[in-house]
């Protein structure tokens, strides 16, 4: 499966439990929506990524890729230290000039 470069960078970083957050893959004014919370800007996204890794010790394996209305949608199996592990989650990316402008993660 060939993911767009910033989406691939996100999932590559997510595979490493101690890796650096993929902040360069995000636009400076990007927004992430996850678990009913919104994280705006690279600093907030970096904090969100680090906290999620620390709390859940998770990794994601992309399994399906589709496009819908300008969004890149990836279904991935997420495995980690949380009650419903492993879980199939949907990662909905809005890309802008080779950066992630928006990311929404849902069940």
N, C-alpha and C positions, 0 to 999 in steps of 0.2 A: 504494500500500500504506500503510495507516494503522497505524503503530507506536505502542505505548503511550508516553506522554511521556518517561519516563526512558530507555527504549530508544532513542527518537529522539534524545535529548540525547547518548547515548553515540555513536551513529553520526554525528551532526553534528560532534562533537568529533573523531572519528576521521578525518573528511574533510580536516581542516586539518592539514598536516604540522607546523605550528608553533603550533597552538592549545593552549589550556589543557586539562588533563585534566578530564574531566567528574565530578569528585569529588562535587559536590552531587547528582548523579543516584543516588549510592550511599548506602545506609544507613550510619550510623557504624560498625556492626559487620559490614559486608558482607564477603564472601569472593569472590575471583576465583581460578579454577583455569585455568592456561594453561601449556602446555609442561611438564607434570609438576611444576609448582610451585604453591604456594598462597600467596596474598597476602591478609592479613586486616587490615581496618580501612582507613579513608580514606587515611591517610598511606602505607601500604604500596601501596595501589592507585594512588595518585598517582605513586609512584616507579616501579611496574611500567609504567604507561601511558607515562611520559616515556622510560624506558629502551627500551621496545619501539619507540616512535616514532623515537628516535635511532638505534637499531640497524638497523631494517628500513625506515624511511622509507615506511611503508605507508599505504594507505587502504582502506576497506571499503565495498562497495556492497551493501546489502541487496537480495536478489532473491526470497526466499520467506519467508513467515510462517506459523507454525502454533502451536497450543496443544496441550499434552499433559501431563496430570496436574498442572495448576497451574503449568506452565512455559511461558514464551513462547520459542519456538524460531525463530531467524532463520538462514537459510542466506545467506551473503554471499560475494561474490567479493572476495578480498583481493589487492591488487597492491602490490608494493614491492621492496625490495632484499634478496631472499632467494631461495635456489636454486629453489624450486618455484613461483615467482610466474608468473602469477596462480594462486591456489589457492581452492578452494571450502571454506569453513570453516563449522562450525555453532556458533552462539552461543546457549547455553541460559541464559535469564534466569529467576530466581525473583524476583518482585516482591512488595513488602510496602508498603502504604500509599503508593503512587506513588514508591517508591524501589527501586533494585536491591538485593536482599538477597544474591543469589548470581549469579555468572556463571561458566559453564564454556565454554571454547573448545576445540573438537576438530576433527579432520579429518572 
